[in-house]
């Protein structure tokens, strides 16, 4: 079973973090981190979508649905980010799943002596409803101007998806501490070898 440190949370949107549960997409056989229903349950809890300790209704059918949703969302997001339309089948799957999302409860807060909205909460005890929230996030991203900022990590051996919220919109790596630094070190070493070849 996966642990909560098996997953990377640098996507910037829950649907992108979900897409990133399939690792090493550049390989012929990517690495699956949602290996069993327990992994999916733990991921949904870590994502803040599924209440822990609720009735465990995740079985292999729900896991298969979750993986199918993940791939449909990933294909649709990358297509639209690239200026193309997603496939009708992926649109239908996303719409079907998003329609099952629970209505989020609006929250309020008192800030600087004023009453303001404080976001919403969507924690659910139903795994299918939690997956529907992922679908809903993908639908919202597809219709948002932010879709143009979806990127695939530029490191040769990564391919994680992320939302580029950098001021200049030129972020190349999923994380500077992970892929960015490793890539820069590798390029620096290659330049040093080229400029100062061994005798």
Beta strands, then each sheet from edge to edge (+ up, - down):
strand 1: 22-23
strand 2: 31-32
strand 3: 105-111
strand 4: 114-121
strand 5: 150-152
strand 6: 161-163
sheet 1: 1+ 2-
sheet 2: 3+ 4-
sheet 3: 5+ 6-
end
